[in-house]
């Protein structure tokens, strides 16, 4: 049974003065989970939010929270983001000297673990940790900012990671997620390559027909491409 298509909005584009309401609106629009882009100003040239911000909006939705930790020190921060209400932590392979231990530690803290790969990082970087994750995130932009252009040359890597997961017998338990420049004109390429979880920010909020239309349209386009 292939993994379900899921839409995971990035909250980067929202009006942070009413973050709780914005998250409730995303749930009402039909998204499957909420992704928080956590940036430390060192691993990426941008700074976003700490665990207290996430904890403050936890009560506004029952959807799962995942923290995309674009940080140099995920080991030091993991427990705080789990306590804040994140069910999944996504760490970057490039930020972890001991990736296997970092992922095992996240699981020992009671969250699900996931690993992200920047555009230049080969798929092989996750070859020996697939048994520790429930998701591999393939960045389709260089991390740090929303509104960037989709890097289509990541599609062979998406295909390669999906094949590694399937070859390891994990096809029914590990998702392939993509993040960056995902919208109506790019989602089909990513889904056809094997991505089943789509992170989108700008594309959801710039749809003139509103959030619910944007979410449904992205899901429909992904499902059509994923099945083919
Ligand atoms: C990059 C961020 C963005 C964001 C989505 O570090 O992770 O990719 O989530 O941005 P859009 O969908 O606007 O490209």
Boltz pocket constraint, residues with backbone or C-beta under 6 A from the ligand:
constraints:
  - pocket:
      binder: B
      contacts: [[A, 10], [A, 12], [A, 37], [A, 68], [A, 70], [A, 141], [A, 142], [A, 143], [A, 144], [A, 145], [A, 146], [A, 147], [A, 148], [A, 179], [A, 180], [A, 181], [A, 182], [A, 199], [A, 200], [A, 201], [A, 202], [A, 203]]
      max_distance: 6.0
